[in-house]
Amino acid sequence: LFIPLISMAMSELRPDQLPAAAGLNNFVRLSAGAFGTSVTTTIWEDRASMHHARLAESVHSGSAPLQESLDTAAALGLDATQRLGLVERMADQQAFMLAANDIYLGSALLYLGLVGVVWLARVRRPPAAALGEAAGAH
């Protein structure tokens, strides 16, 4: 994805403009990456809280899977507080896993959408003379 974006961003520049454009492009890419990471972790935490609440709704005293888990933990020698803590930890783990699945699905859809944008973008090809000048700049 980045190579076509860089090609589109620099396709109409003169050779003397390329170093500044490359620096600006890298700055924007890194800033956007930091912003995206921040947004993603915030969404991940929010989705994990939502999934934890949904999982907690299904845990009640008459639940057969809950009772089976508590019996297994009791057989291992855990007291009542430790057993409930174990169930809480398992719910947390599953909630964060479900949230990660949501993030991956959203990222995949965003990526596919961006591929479509790159595919439809028009890039002007520099004239052959400009290509010769740019080759000497390296």
HELIX and SHEET records of a PDB file:
HELIX    1   1 PHE A    2  MET A   10  1                                   9    
HELIX    2   2 PRO A   15  GLN A   17  5                                   3    
HELIX    3   3 LEU A   18  GLU A   57  1                                  40    
HELIX    4   4 ALA A   64  ALA A   75  1                                  12    
HELIX    5   5 ALA A   80  LEU A  120  1                                  41    
HELIX    6   6 ALA A  128  ALA A  137  1                                  10    
END                                                                             
